[in-house]
């Protein structure tokens, strides 16, 4: 009955209450069965989940080494694993990096990633007032429960997602991917023009190799190894990991961050009471994170600051924010981790990554033979649930570990920079060789490391390049499929269906609203 409901539109007015009740019961039974299988897989692979969590927490503690770099380093080591093992490990790392960044934001006034930038506004002042343990407890509970809420909403929404995505064929997916490649640079980049240029460069690099349609080599410069295209791992390691290593090394510090030994003070019970007393703020901010996470390109920093602004607006004690108000931690941290569940909607449902971390995750799916989009929801429902449950469990596990070892969380930042960066460099370059043991991949890593370093020092966001690189191949594939299904009629393939026209309209309107300042647009209409 569930399958029939998912593929057949039902008139809500004509549905008999008894039939509707039977459908709901049938669906819940179906979901319980699927969840049981997914939970069993996650339980059987708990060791991989733990490895992902620990790696995510250790590497994610280093400022600049956010989720994108963590997944980049771990991805090559998953190639020897079974599909479920790989995604449990990677999902564990996704859930761990956000919270680990909040520990350094609270304790030493240095966020682990941009997602935790809003947390330090009140987090570090609480540490200065001797309330660090209270602050970390608020962060841990808010993060874990926000992630649980978002993952639960995602799981319950899967049937609706399946029914919606079944409306999308190759042409519709083409327009959505095109939308992401063009619009995301405007959202994530401070300077949209550079975002468009780097995105275009990423798309061009993705086309290196033999054309899947004609079999002719493109941009290979006669190097036979490049016929297979630019290796994703080699590009990611150079463009992100090595570039960040060079940036940190250039700071000329003995340690990553200069700070005195941190001593925890405060109360875990007080942190718990703060969250319970402000449960409705937690709920609202978690929903904010869920919704913003579902918007491709919005990212965790946007979710954190929007939730932080909401906390200020809804508080009677606005003047206390920025001076150590625990609600200034509760709001952004609940939104930060809820956004991970929100990002699963576009990433798994449509194959559109919501952030740089999800772009790497999408690349991992492609490397493991999983094609994100409507088919993964219908044909690999259990895998989707495994990913959602792994992210949920990793957030809980991360918070528990974080509370237990918070006073030792910053030890990694006290390791001498030469020793720390040497270890990460060796690990990164080893991961490049693991993939296919090709010398040209080392050259590719060096080339993209240079490009990444240049963009870092020009303060140009690298995420548009990554997203365009990952999506360009999907765009090309959907283009040729749409033309093939339309019998070679390109115009009919992309401009004929009503849904195509709707997506084009949304695309154009969104682009206009991003290019033209809203004030000028309103003046034109008002006169």
C-alpha positions as CSV (number, residue, x, y, z in Angstrom):
1,X,0.0,0.0,0.0
2,X,2.9,2.3,0.8
3,X,4.4,1.8,-2.6
4,X,1.1,2.6,-4.3
5,X,0.7,5.8,-2.3
6,X,4.2,6.9,-3.2
7,X,3.7,6.6,-7.0
8,X,0.0,7.4,-7.3
9,X,-1.4,10.9,-6.6
10,X,-4.4,10.8,-4.2
11,X,-7.2,13.3,-4.0
12,X,-7.2,14.3,-0.3
13,X,-10.9,15.2,-0.5
14,X,-11.9,11.8,-1.8
15,X,-9.8,9.8,0.7
16,X,-11.9,7.7,3.2
17,X,-10.7,8.3,6.8
18,X,-10.5,4.5,7.3
19,X,-8.4,4.1,4.2
20,X,-6.2,7.0,5.2
21,X,-5.7,5.5,8.6
22,X,-4.8,2.2,7.1
23,X,-2.3,3.9,4.8
24,X,-0.7,5.7,7.7
25,X,-0.4,2.5,9.7
26,X,1.0,0.7,6.7
27,X,3.6,3.5,6.2
28,X,4.7,3.5,9.8
29,X,5.2,-0.3,9.6
30,X,7.2,0.1,6.4
31,X,9.3,2.9,8.0
32,X,9.8,0.9,11.1
33,X,11.0,-2.1,9.1
34,X,13.4,0.1,7.1
35,X,14.7,1.9,10.2
36,X,15.2,-1.5,11.9
37,X,17.4,-2.6,9.1
38,X,19.3,0.7,9.0
39,X,19.8,0.7,12.8
40,X,21.2,-2.8,12.6
41,X,23.7,-1.8,10.0
42,X,24.8,1.3,12.0
43,X,25.1,-0.9,15.1
44,X,27.2,-3.5,13.3
45,X,29.5,-0.8,12.1
46,X,29.7,1.2,15.3
47,X,33.5,1.0,15.2
48,X,33.6,2.9,11.9
49,X,31.1,5.4,13.4
50,X,33.5,5.9,16.3
51,X,36.5,6.3,14.1
52,X,34.7,9.0,12.1
53,X,33.6,10.8,15.2
54,X,37.1,10.8,16.8
55,X,38.8,11.8,13.5
56,X,36.2,14.6,13.0
57,X,36.7,15.9,16.5
58,X,40.5,15.8,16.4
59,X,40.9,17.4,13.0
60,X,37.8,19.6,13.3
61,X,39.3,21.2,16.4
62,X,42.1,22.8,14.3
63,X,40.8,26.2,13.0
64,X,40.3,26.1,9.3
65,X,40.2,22.3,9.2
66,X,36.4,22.1,8.9
67,X,34.1,19.4,7.6
68,X,35.4,19.8,4.0
69,X,39.0,19.1,4.9
70,X,38.1,16.3,7.4
71,X,36.0,14.4,4.7
72,X,38.7,15.1,2.1
73,X,41.4,13.4,4.3
74,X,39.1,10.4,5.3
75,X,37.5,9.8,1.8
76,X,40.4,7.8,0.3
77,X,40.6,5.5,3.2
78,X,37.0,4.5,2.7
79,X,37.6,3.1,-0.9
80,X,38.7,-0.2,0.6
81,X,35.5,-0.4,2.7
82,X,32.1,-1.8,2.0
83,X,29.5,0.8,0.9
84,X,27.7,0.9,4.3
85,X,30.9,0.9,6.3
86,X,32.2,3.9,4.3
87,X,29.1,6.0,4.7
88,X,28.8,5.2,8.4
89,X,32.4,6.5,8.9
90,X,31.9,9.6,6.7
91,X,28.6,10.4,8.3
92,X,30.2,10.1,11.7
93,X,32.8,12.7,10.7
94,X,30.1,15.1,9.4
95,X,28.3,15.1,12.8
96,X,31.5,15.5,14.8
97,X,33.2,18.5,13.1
98,X,30.5,21.1,13.9
99,X,30.5,20.5,17.7
100,X,34.3,20.2,17.9
101,X,34.6,23.6,16.4
102,X,32.4,25.0,19.2
103,X,34.8,23.8,21.9
104,X,37.7,26.0,20.7
105,X,35.2,28.9,20.1
106,X,34.2,28.7,23.8
107,X,37.5,27.9,25.4
108,X,40.0,29.9,23.4
109,X,37.9,32.4,21.3
110,X,38.8,30.6,18.1
111,X,36.1,28.8,16.1
112,X,37.0,25.5,14.5
113,X,35.0,26.5,11.4
114,X,32.9,29.4,10.1
115,X,29.8,27.5,11.4
116,X,30.9,28.2,15.0
117,X,31.7,31.9,14.5
118,X,28.4,33.0,16.2
119,X,29.1,30.8,19.2
120,X,32.3,32.6,20.3
121,X,30.4,35.9,20.7
122,X,29.0,34.7,24.0
123,X,30.9,31.4,24.5
124,X,34.3,32.9,25.3
125,X,32.9,35.6,27.6
126,X,31.3,32.8,29.6
127,X,34.8,31.1,29.9
128,X,36.2,34.4,31.1
129,X,33.5,34.5,33.8
130,X,34.4,31.0,35.0
131,X,31.4,29.3,33.3
132,X,33.2,27.3,30.6
133,X,31.8,23.9,31.6
134,X,28.3,25.4,31.7
135,X,28.8,26.9,28.2
136,X,30.1,23.6,26.8
137,X,27.2,21.7,28.3
138,X,24.7,24.1,26.7
139,X,26.5,23.6,23.4
140,X,26.7,19.8,23.7
141,X,23.0,19.4,24.6
142,X,21.8,21.9,22.0
143,X,23.9,20.4,19.3
144,X,22.9,16.8,19.9
145,X,19.1,17.5,20.3
146,X,19.1,19.9,17.3
147,X,20.7,17.1,15.2
148,X,18.2,14.5,16.5
149,X,15.2,16.8,15.6
150,X,16.5,17.5,12.1
151,X,17.4,13.9,11.3
152,X,14.0,12.8,12.6
153,X,12.2,15.3,10.4
154,X,14.2,14.1,7.4
155,X,13.4,10.5,8.1
156,X,9.7,11.1,8.4
157,X,9.7,13.2,5.3
158,X,11.2,10.6,3.0
159,X,7.9,9.3,1.6
160,X,6.9,12.9,0.7
161,X,10.4,13.5,-0.8
162,X,10.0,10.3,-2.9
163,X,6.7,11.5,-4.3
164,X,8.1,14.9,-5.1
165,X,11.3,13.8,-6.7
166,X,9.6,11.3,-8.9
167,X,8.3,14.3,-10.8
168,X,11.8,15.2,-11.9
169,X,13.3,13.7,-15.0
170,X,16.7,14.5,-16.7
171,X,15.6,17.9,-18.0
172,X,14.3,19.0,-14.6
173,X,17.5,17.7,-12.8
174,X,19.5,19.6,-15.4
175,X,17.8,22.9,-14.6
176,X,18.2,22.3,-10.8
177,X,21.9,21.6,-11.2
178,X,22.4,24.6,-13.4
179,X,20.5,26.7,-10.8
180,X,23.0,25.4,-8.1
181,X,26.1,26.1,-10.2
182,X,25.0,29.7,-11.0
183,X,23.2,30.7,-7.9
184,X,25.3,29.2,-5.1
185,X,28.3,31.6,-5.9
186,X,26.0,34.5,-5.1
187,X,25.1,33.0,-1.8
188,X,28.4,31.7,-0.4
189,X,30.8,34.2,-1.9
190,X,31.4,37.7,-0.6
191,X,32.3,38.8,-4.1
192,X,29.8,37.0,-6.5
193,X,31.8,37.9,-9.6
194,X,34.8,35.9,-8.3
195,X,32.4,33.2,-7.2
196,X,31.0,32.9,-10.8
197,X,34.6,32.8,-12.2
198,X,35.9,30.2,-9.8
199,X,32.7,28.1,-10.4
200,X,33.2,28.3,-14.1
201,X,36.8,27.2,-13.6
202,X,35.7,24.3,-11.6
203,X,33.2,23.2,-14.3
204,X,36.0,23.4,-16.9
205,X,38.3,21.3,-14.8
206,X,35.6,18.7,-14.4
207,X,35.4,18.3,-18.2
208,X,39.1,17.2,-18.4
209,X,39.2,13.6,-19.7
210,X,37.5,11.5,-22.4
211,X,34.0,12.6,-23.3
212,X,31.5,10.0,-22.3
213,X,29.5,10.6,-25.5
214,X,32.1,11.0,-28.2
215,X,35.1,9.2,-26.7
216,X,37.4,12.1,-27.6
217,X,39.9,13.4,-25.0
218,X,39.3,16.9,-23.7
219,X,42.0,19.2,-22.2
220,X,44.3,16.2,-21.5
221,X,47.4,17.8,-23.1
222,X,48.4,14.3,-24.3
223,X,48.7,12.9,-20.8
224,X,47.1,9.5,-21.0
225,X,46.4,9.2,-17.3
226,X,44.2,12.3,-17.6
227,X,41.9,10.5,-19.9
228,X,40.1,9.3,-16.8
229,X,39.7,12.9,-15.7
230,X,41.0,14.9,-12.7
231,X,41.0,12.6,-9.7
232,X,38.6,14.1,-7.1
233,X,40.8,13.1,-4.1
234,X,44.0,14.7,-5.6
235,X,42.1,17.9,-6.3
236,X,40.5,18.1,-2.9
237,X,43.7,17.3,-1.0
238,X,45.7,20.0,-2.8
239,X,42.9,22.6,-3.0
240,X,41.8,22.4,0.6
241,X,44.1,20.4,2.9
242,X,47.5,21.4,1.6
243,X,46.3,25.0,1.0
244,X,45.2,25.2,4.7
245,X,48.4,23.7,5.9
246,X,50.4,26.3,4.0
247,X,48.2,29.1,5.4
248,X,48.7,27.9,9.0
249,X,52.4,27.5,8.5
250,X,52.7,31.0,7.1
251,X,51.4,32.5,10.4
252,X,54.8,31.9,12.0
253,X,53.5,30.5,15.3
254,X,54.9,27.8,17.4
255,X,51.4,26.4,18.0
256,X,48.2,26.8,16.1
257,X,46.8,29.2,18.7
258,X,48.6,31.0,21.4
259,X,46.7,30.6,24.7
260,X,47.3,29.6,28.3
261,X,46.2,26.2,29.7
262,X,42.4,26.2,29.9
263,X,40.7,25.1,33.2
264,X,37.1,24.1,33.1
265,X,34.7,25.8,35.6
266,X,31.0,26.0,36.0
267,X,28.3,23.3,36.2
268,X,27.0,20.7,33.8
269,X,23.6,20.7,35.7
270,X,23.3,24.4,35.2
271,X,23.9,24.0,31.5
272,X,21.2,21.3,31.3
273,X,18.7,23.6,33.2
274,X,19.4,26.4,30.8
275,X,18.5,24.3,27.8
276,X,15.3,22.9,29.5
277,X,14.2,26.4,30.6
278,X,14.6,27.7,27.0
279,X,13.2,24.6,25.2
280,X,11.0,26.7,22.9
281,X,14.0,28.9,21.8
282,X,15.9,25.7,21.1
283,X,13.0,24.3,19.0
284,X,12.7,27.5,17.0
285,X,16.4,27.7,16.3
286,X,16.6,24.0,15.4
287,X,13.9,24.6,12.8
288,X,15.8,27.7,11.6
289,X,18.9,25.5,11.1
290,X,16.8,22.8,9.4
291,X,15.3,25.2,6.9
292,X,18.5,27.1,6.1
293,X,20.4,23.8,5.8
294,X,17.9,22.8,3.1
295,X,18.8,25.8,1.0
296,X,21.8,24.9,-1.2
297,X,24.8,27.1,-0.4
298,X,23.4,28.8,2.7
299,X,25.8,26.9,5.0
300,X,26.2,26.6,8.7
301,X,27.5,30.2,9.3
302,X,24.2,31.6,8.0
303,X,22.2,29.2,10.1
304,X,24.2,30.2,13.2
305,X,24.0,33.9,12.8
306,X,20.3,33.9,11.8
307,X,19.5,31.8,14.9
308,X,21.7,34.1,17.1
309,X,19.8,37.2,15.8
310,X,16.5,35.5,16.5
311,X,17.7,34.8,20.1
312,X,18.5,38.5,20.6
313,X,15.2,39.7,19.1
314,X,13.1,37.3,21.2
315,X,15.0,38.0,24.5
316,X,13.9,40.7,27.0
317,X,17.6,41.0,28.0
318,X,19.1,42.0,24.7
319,X,21.9,44.0,26.3
320,X,23.4,40.8,27.9
321,X,24.3,39.3,24.6
322,X,27.9,39.4,23.7
323,X,28.8,39.5,27.4
324,X,28.3,35.8,28.2
325,X,24.6,35.0,27.7
326,X,24.2,31.2,27.5
327,X,21.3,31.7,25.0
328,X,24.0,33.1,22.6
329,X,25.4,29.5,22.6
330,X,22.1,27.6,22.7
331,X,20.7,29.4,19.6
332,X,23.6,29.0,17.1
333,X,24.7,25.5,18.2
334,X,21.2,24.0,17.9
335,X,20.9,25.6,14.4
336,X,24.4,24.5,13.4
337,X,23.8,20.8,14.0
338,X,20.2,20.9,12.7
339,X,21.4,22.2,9.4
340,X,23.3,18.9,8.8
341,X,19.9,17.2,8.7
342,X,18.5,19.9,6.5
343,X,21.4,19.5,4.0
344,X,20.4,15.9,3.4
345,X,17.2,17.1,1.6
346,X,19.0,18.7,-1.4
347,X,22.0,16.5,-1.3
348,X,20.3,13.1,-1.3
349,X,17.0,14.1,-2.8
350,X,18.2,16.1,-5.8
351,X,22.0,15.6,-5.8
352,X,22.6,19.3,-5.0
353,X,25.2,19.8,-2.2
354,X,24.1,22.3,0.4
355,X,27.7,23.2,1.4
356,X,31.4,22.3,0.7
357,X,31.1,19.5,3.2
358,X,28.1,18.0,1.4
359,X,29.8,18.5,-1.9
360,X,32.6,16.2,-0.8
361,X,30.0,13.8,0.7
362,X,28.3,13.8,-2.7
363,X,31.6,13.1,-4.4
364,X,32.1,10.2,-2.0
365,X,28.7,8.8,-3.0
366,X,29.7,9.0,-6.7
367,X,33.0,7.3,-6.0
368,X,31.2,4.5,-4.2
369,X,28.8,3.9,-7.1
370,X,25.8,5.8,-5.6
371,X,24.1,8.4,-7.8
372,X,22.4,11.0,-5.6
373,X,18.9,12.1,-6.7
374,X,15.5,10.6,-7.1
375,X,16.8,7.1,-7.7
376,X,18.8,6.9,-4.4
377,X,15.6,7.6,-2.5
378,X,13.6,5.0,-4.3
379,X,16.2,2.3,-4.9
380,X,18.5,2.9,-1.9
381,X,16.1,3.9,0.9
382,X,18.0,1.9,3.5
383,X,21.3,3.6,2.6
384,X,19.6,7.0,3.0
385,X,18.3,6.0,6.4
386,X,21.8,4.7,7.4
387,X,23.3,8.1,6.6
388,X,20.6,9.9,8.5
389,X,20.9,7.6,11.5
390,X,24.7,7.8,11.5
391,X,24.7,11.6,11.5
392,X,22.1,11.5,14.3
393,X,24.1,9.0,16.4
394,X,27.4,10.8,15.7
395,X,26.1,14.1,17.1
396,X,24.9,12.4,20.3
397,X,28.2,10.5,20.6
398,X,30.2,13.6,19.9
399,X,28.4,15.6,22.6
400,X,29.0,12.8,25.1
401,X,32.7,12.6,24.3
402,X,32.9,16.4,24.2
403,X,31.5,16.7,27.7
404,X,33.8,14.0,29.0
405,X,37.1,15.3,27.5
406,X,36.4,19.0,27.1
407,X,39.4,20.0,29.2
408,X,41.6,18.0,26.9
409,X,40.0,19.1,23.7
410,X,42.5,21.8,23.0
411,X,45.6,19.7,23.5
412,X,45.9,19.2,19.7
413,X,46.3,22.9,19.4
414,X,49.4,22.8,21.7
415,X,51.2,20.4,19.4
416,X,54.2,22.3,17.7
417,X,53.1,23.5,14.3
418,X,55.9,21.7,12.4
419,X,55.1,18.3,14.0
420,X,51.3,18.7,13.6
421,X,51.4,20.0,10.0
422,X,54.0,17.3,9.0
423,X,51.7,14.6,10.2
424,X,48.6,16.0,8.4
425,X,50.7,16.5,5.2
426,X,51.9,12.9,5.2
427,X,48.4,11.6,5.9
428,X,47.0,13.8,3.1
429,X,49.6,12.8,0.5
430,X,49.2,9.1,1.5
431,X,45.5,9.4,0.8
432,X,46.3,10.7,-2.7
433,X,48.5,7.7,-3.5
434,X,46.0,5.2,-2.0
435,X,43.4,5.9,-4.8
436,X,45.2,4.6,-7.9
437,X,49.0,4.9,-7.1
438,X,49.6,7.3,-10.1
439,X,52.4,9.8,-10.1
440,X,50.3,12.3,-12.1
441,X,47.9,12.6,-9.1
442,X,50.7,14.0,-7.0
443,X,51.3,16.6,-9.7
444,X,47.6,17.4,-9.8
445,X,47.7,17.8,-6.0
446,X,50.6,20.3,-6.3
447,X,48.9,22.3,-9.0
448,X,45.6,22.6,-7.1
449,X,47.5,23.3,-3.9
450,X,49.1,26.3,-5.6
451,X,45.7,27.4,-6.9
452,X,44.1,27.0,-3.5
453,X,46.9,29.0,-1.8
454,X,46.4,31.8,-4.3
455,X,42.7,31.9,-3.7
456,X,43.2,31.8,0.1
457,X,45.5,34.9,0.0
458,X,43.2,36.7,-2.4
459,X,40.4,35.9,0.1
460,X,38.3,34.2,-2.7
461,X,35.9,31.6,-1.5
462,X,36.8,28.1,-2.9
463,X,33.4,26.5,-2.3
464,X,31.9,27.5,-5.8
465,X,34.8,25.8,-7.5
466,X,34.3,22.6,-5.5
467,X,30.5,22.6,-6.1
468,X,30.8,23.3,-9.8
469,X,33.5,20.6,-10.2
470,X,31.3,18.0,-8.5
471,X,28.1,19.0,-10.4
472,X,29.5,19.6,-13.9
473,X,29.6,15.8,-14.6
474,X,26.0,15.4,-13.4
475,X,25.0,18.4,-15.5
476,X,26.5,16.9,-18.7
477,X,25.0,13.5,-18.1
478,X,21.5,14.9,-17.5
479,X,21.8,17.1,-20.6
480,X,22.6,14.2,-22.9
481,X,19.9,12.0,-21.3
482,X,17.3,14.7,-21.8
483,X,18.2,15.2,-25.4
484,X,18.2,11.5,-26.0
485,X,14.7,11.1,-24.5
486,X,13.4,14.0,-26.6
487,X,14.6,12.3,-29.8
488,X,17.4,14.9,-30.4
489,X,15.2,17.9,-30.0
490,X,17.1,20.2,-27.6
491,X,14.5,22.9,-27.4
492,X,11.8,20.4,-26.7
493,X,13.9,18.6,-24.1
494,X,14.5,21.6,-21.9
495,X,11.6,24.0,-22.6
496,X,8.6,21.8,-23.3
497,X,7.4,20.4,-20.0
498,X,5.5,22.7,-17.5
499,X,7.9,21.8,-14.7
500,X,10.8,22.9,-16.8
501,X,9.2,26.3,-17.4
502,X,8.5,26.7,-13.7
503,X,12.1,25.9,-12.8
504,X,13.4,28.3,-15.5
505,X,11.1,31.0,-14.1
506,X,12.4,30.4,-10.5
507,X,15.9,30.4,-11.8
508,X,15.5,33.8,-13.7
509,X,13.7,35.5,-10.8
510,X,16.2,34.3,-8.2
511,X,19.1,35.5,-10.4
512,X,17.5,38.9,-10.9
513,X,16.8,39.3,-7.2
514,X,20.4,38.5,-6.4
515,X,22.0,40.7,-9.0
516,X,19.8,43.8,-8.5
517,X,19.7,45.2,-5.0
518,X,16.2,44.9,-3.6
519,X,15.9,48.6,-2.9
520,X,16.5,49.5,-6.5
521,X,14.1,46.8,-7.6
522,X,11.4,48.2,-5.4
523,X,12.1,51.7,-6.6
524,X,11.6,50.6,-10.2
525,X,8.2,49.1,-9.4
526,X,7.1,51.9,-7.2
527,X,8.4,54.6,-9.5
